[in-house]
Amino acid sequence: MYISFISSQAAVFIVTALILRFLIPKLKSLKMGQKILDIGPRWHKSKEGTPTMGGISFIIAITAAVAVYVAVKLFGGCDIKDQLPLIFTFGLALLNGLIGIFDDSVKLTKKQNEGISASQKLILQILVAAIYLVGMRAFGFISTALYLPFIGIELELGIFYYIFAIVLIVGIVNSANLTDGIDGLVSSVSHIIMAFFAFCAFRLGSEGLGVISGAAMGGCLGFLVYNSHPARVFMGDTGSLFLGGMTVGAAFMMGSPLIIVLAGLIFIIEAMSDIIQVLYYKKTKKRFFKMAPIHHHFEKCGWSEVKVVTVFTLFTLVMCLIAAFSIII
């Protein structure tokens, strides 16, 4: 299990960094640069033209790592059913990543910052979440009982479990997407969250969860080589939707979906700040935050991008440590 975790992390890190070394010039030559909204922080205008869709790099690397791991296990005589939670969870992330690729492609084709409509994206995401839940339920990897961390009891929700699960999956995926607005932010936060799930994997003895966590950690670190401030490439919706699917899928994979509310609280805060801003403005015609999502509010308050990323990452680390107690106790 330790070998699988370390090798998947190292391999994905190296492959992601190598792919980006050749992908960034290619994206530049194809003029696949990010458009920056005029309503954003004025200093972000200097980033316009930075290549986007860089998330393809770690998607390819993680896909290869998962495929090799599953193939080795199957050739070694492992039952395919034992690998299905890993396959389904990776599928959840991959399909969301494909939605991101489609969205980014539309943005680049139209040469604007808006891709497919919000309703189209939401319908696709709900469909992906439903497919994931059906697959997990069909093979008995999830039930309709919701485990409550710390309390240690299960709450039977019946049919309402699926409504809750779809809302949670789609919510976290889109929250991760909203968090992607500052160099290195989503990569750093996601790395910490997946490190938490790696801890859970070793604690619970789940090799599949360990592999997918290690692979995601390697992908985030490999991407940070080129995405840390000042970023030479952006992951786009391609990468942020994929990582959102990966983080929330890991929570379902370990049988405790609510744990992502703690471990991924920064994602939820980012989304809630956006919702509060919209609702408050509609009611008062004034802004609650200087700008939403909240990472831009702190920028407007004078924080550097590096400071925002550092504080948000440390906050995520603290929340993951708190979440870890639910596994230990």
C-alpha positions in Angstrom: 0.0 0.0 0.0 2.8 2.4 0.9 4.6 1.6 -2.4 1.4 2.2 -4.4 0.9 5.5 -2.7 4.4 6.8 -3.1 4.9 5.5 -6.6 1.6 7.0 -7.9 2.4 10.3 -6.3 6.0 10.5 -7.7 5.0 9.3 -11.1 2.1 11.7 -11.5 4.3 14.6 -10.2 7.0 13.9 -12.8 4.6 13.3 -15.7 2.5 16.4 -15.0 5.6 18.6 -14.8 7.0 17.1 -18.0 3.8 17.4 -19.9 3.5 21.1 -18.9 7.0 21.8 -20.1 5.9 21.0 -23.6 2.2 21.9 -23.3 2.6 25.5 -22.3 4.5 26.5 -25.5 1.9 24.6 -27.5 -1.0 26.4 -25.8 0.7 29.7 -26.4 1.2 28.9 -30.1 -2.5 28.0 -30.4 -3.4 31.3 -28.7 -5.3 29.5 -26.0 -4.9 32.3 -23.5 -7.2 33.3 -20.5 -9.5 36.2 -20.9 -9.7 38.4 -17.9 -12.9 40.2 -16.9 -12.8 44.0 -16.6 -14.7 43.8 -13.3 -11.9 41.8 -11.7 -8.9 43.3 -9.8 -7.1 45.7 -12.2 -3.8 44.0 -11.6 -5.1 40.7 -13.0 -5.3 42.3 -16.4 -1.5 41.6 -16.7 -2.4 37.9 -16.7 -4.5 38.1 -19.8 -3.1 35.7 -22.5 -1.7 33.3 -19.9 -2.3 29.8 -21.3 -5.3 28.0 -19.9 -6.6 24.4 -19.9 -3.4 23.3 -18.2 -5.4 20.9 -16.1 -5.1 18.5 -19.0 -1.6 17.8 -17.8 -2.5 16.2 -14.5 -5.7 14.6 -15.9 -3.5 12.7 -18.4 -1.0 11.8 -15.7 -3.5 10.7 -13.1 -5.4 8.7 -15.8 -2.3 6.8 -16.7 -1.4 6.1 -13.0 -4.9 4.8 -12.2 -4.9 2.7 -15.4 -1.6 1.1 -14.6 -2.5 0.4 -11.0 -5.8 -1.2 -12.0 -4.1 -3.2 -14.7 -1.4 -4.5 -12.3 -4.1 -5.5 -9.8 -6.2 -7.3 -12.3 -3.2 -9.2 -13.8 -2.3 -10.1 -10.3 -5.6 -11.9 -9.8 -7.5 -9.2 -8.0 -11.3 -9.2 -8.4 -12.4 -6.4 -10.6 -15.2 -5.5 -8.1 -12.5 -4.5 -5.5 -11.3 -1.9 -7.9 -14.7 -0.4 -8.8 -14.8 2.3 -6.0 -11.5 3.6 -7.4 -12.7 3.4 -11.0 -16.1 5.0 -10.3 -14.5 7.8 -8.2 -11.9 8.5 -10.9 -14.7 8.5 -13.4 -16.6 11.1 -11.5 -13.5 13.4 -11.6 -12.8 12.6 -15.2 -16.3 13.3 -16.5 -16.4 16.6 -14.6 -13.0 17.4 -16.2 -14.5 16.7 -19.6 -17.3 19.2 -18.8 -14.5 21.6 -18.0 -12.7 20.9 -21.3 -15.9 21.6 -23.2 -16.5 24.8 -21.2 -13.0 26.1 -21.7 -13.1 25.2 -25.4 -16.2 27.3 -25.8 -14.6 30.2 -24.0 -11.5 30.1 -26.2 -13.6 29.7 -29.4 -15.8 32.7 -28.5 -12.7 34.6 -27.1 -14.5 35.5 -23.9 -14.6 34.5 -20.2 -18.0 32.8 -20.4 -18.3 29.3 -21.8 -21.5 27.1 -21.8 -24.5 28.4 -20.0 -24.8 27.8 -16.2 -27.9 25.7 -16.8 -26.2 23.5 -19.4 -23.2 23.0 -17.1 -25.5 22.2 -14.1 -27.5 19.6 -16.0 -24.4 17.8 -17.1 -23.0 17.9 -13.6 -26.2 16.5 -12.1 -26.2 13.7 -14.7 -22.5 12.8 -13.9 -23.3 12.8 -10.2 -26.3 10.6 -10.7 -24.3 8.1 -12.8 -21.7 8.0 -10.1 -24.2 7.3 -7.3 -26.1 4.7 -9.3 -22.8 2.8 -10.0 -21.7 3.0 -6.4 -25.1 2.0 -5.1 -25.5 -0.9 -7.6 -22.4 -2.6 -6.3 -23.1 -1.9 -2.6 -20.3 0.7 -2.1 -22.7 3.3 -0.6 -26.1 3.0 1.2 -28.8 5.5 2.0 -27.5 5.9 5.5 -25.5 9.1 6.1 -22.6 8.7 8.5 -22.2 11.7 10.9 -18.5 12.3 11.8 -17.6 12.8 15.4 -21.1 11.7 16.5 -20.4 8.2 15.1 -24.0 7.4 14.1 -25.7 6.8 10.8 -28.8 8.7 9.8 -31.1 6.8 7.4 -32.3 9.2 4.7 -33.9 6.8 2.2 -34.5 8.3 -1.2 -33.5 11.7 0.2 -29.9 10.5 0.4 -29.5 10.7 -3.3 -30.9 14.3 -3.4 -28.4 15.2 -0.7 -25.5 13.4 -2.4 -26.2 15.1 -5.8 -26.3 18.5 -4.1 -23.1 17.8 -2.2 -21.2 16.5 -5.3 -22.3 19.3 -7.6 -21.9 21.9 -4.9 -18.3 20.9 -4.1 -17.3 20.6 -7.8 -18.6 24.1 -8.5 -17.1 25.5 -5.3 -13.7 24.3 -6.3 -14.2 26.0 -9.7 -15.0 29.3 -7.9 -11.9 29.0 -5.8 -9.8 28.9 -9.0 -9.1 32.7 -9.2 -5.6 33.2 -7.8 -2.2 31.6 -8.8 -1.7 28.3 -7.1 -4.8 28.5 -4.9 -6.8 25.5 -6.0 -3.7 23.4 -6.5 -2.5 24.1 -2.9 -5.8 23.7 -1.2 -6.6 20.5 -3.1 -3.2 19.0 -2.3 -3.8 19.4 1.4 -7.3 17.9 1.1 -6.0 14.9 -0.8 -3.2 14.5 1.8 -6.0 14.3 4.4 -7.7 11.5 2.4 -4.3 9.8 2.1 -4.2 9.7 5.9 -7.7 8.3 5.9 -6.7 5.7 3.4 -3.8 4.4 5.6 -6.0 4.6 8.7 -8.8 2.6 7.1 -6.5 0.3 5.1 -8.0 1.4 1.7 -5.3 1.0 -0.9 -7.5 2.3 -3.7 -8.2 5.5 -1.8 -4.4 5.8 -1.1 -3.6 5.5 -4.8 -6.1 8.1 -6.0 -5.1 10.4 -3.1 -1.4 10.1 -3.9 -2.0 10.5 -7.6 -4.0 13.7 -7.0 -1.3 15.0 -4.7 1.4 14.4 -7.3 -0.7 16.1 -9.9 -1.3 19.2 -7.8 2.4 19.5 -6.9 3.5 19.0 -10.5 1.0 21.7 -11.6 2.3 24.1 -8.9 5.7 24.0 -10.6 4.2 26.2 -13.3 1.1 27.6 -11.5 2.6 29.1 -8.4 2.8 32.9 -8.5 3.5 34.3 -11.1 1.6 31.6 -12.9 2.8 30.5 -16.3 -0.3 28.4 -16.9 -3.9 28.2 -15.6 -5.7 24.9 -15.1 -9.0 26.4 -16.3 -12.4 24.8 -15.6 -10.7 21.6 -17.0 -8.6 21.2 -13.9 -10.7 22.8 -11.2 -13.9 20.7 -12.0 -11.7 17.6 -12.1 -10.1 18.4 -8.7 -13.6 19.2 -7.3 -14.8 15.8 -8.4 -11.7 14.1 -7.1 -12.0 15.6 -3.6 -15.7 15.0 -3.1 -15.5 11.5 -4.7 -12.8 10.6 -2.2 -15.2 11.4 0.6 -17.8 9.1 -0.8 -15.2 6.4 -1.5 -14.2 6.3 2.2 -17.9 6.1 3.2 -18.1 9.5 4.9 -19.3 12.2 2.4 -19.9 14.8 5.1 -16.2 14.8 5.9 -15.6 17.0 2.8 -17.6 19.8 4.5 -14.8 20.0 7.0 -11.8 19.2 4.9 -13.1 21.2 2.0 -14.6 24.1 4.0 -12.6 26.7 2.1 -14.4 25.6 -1.1 -17.8 26.1 0.6 -16.8 29.5 2.0 -15.8 30.6 -1.4 -19.1 29.6 -2.9 -21.1 31.1 0.0 -19.3 34.4 -0.4 -20.4 34.5 -4.0 -24.0 33.7 -3.1 -24.1 36.3 -0.3 -22.7 38.9 -2.6 -25.4 38.3 -5.2 -28.3 38.1 -2.8 -27.2 41.2 -0.8 -26.7 43.2 -4.0 -30.1 42.3 -5.3 -31.7 43.4 -2.0 -29.7 46.5 -1.2 -27.9 47.4 -4.5 -24.7 47.4 -2.4 -21.9 44.9 -2.2 -21.4 42.9 1.0 -17.8 42.1 0.0 -15.4 44.3 -1.9 -15.5 41.6 -4.5 -16.5 37.9 -4.6 -15.5 35.2 -4.4 -13.9 36.0 -1.1 -10.3 35.5 -2.2 -10.8 38.6 -4.4 -12.1 40.5 -1.3 -8.9 39.9 0.5 -6.9 41.0 -2.6 -9.0 44.3 -2.6 -8.0 44.6 1.1 -4.4 44.7 0.1 -3.4 41.1 0.5 -0.9 39.7 -2.1 -1.8 36.6 -4.0 0.9 34.7 -2.1 -0.6 35.7 1.2 -4.1 34.7 0.2 -2.9 31.3 -0.9 -0.8 30.8 2.2 -3.6 31.7 4.6 -6.2 29.7 2.7 -3.9 26.7 2.6 -3.1 26.9 6.3 -6.8 27.2 7.1 -7.5 24.1 5.0 -4.7 22.3 6.9 -6.3 23.2 10.2 -9.7 22.0 9.0 -8.2 18.7 7.8 -6.5 18.2 11.1 -9.9 18.7 12.8 -11.5 16.3 10.4 -8.8 13.7 11.1 -9.9 13.5 14.7 -13.2 12.0 13.4 -11.1 9.2 12.0 -9.0 8.7 15.1 -11.6 8.8 17.8 
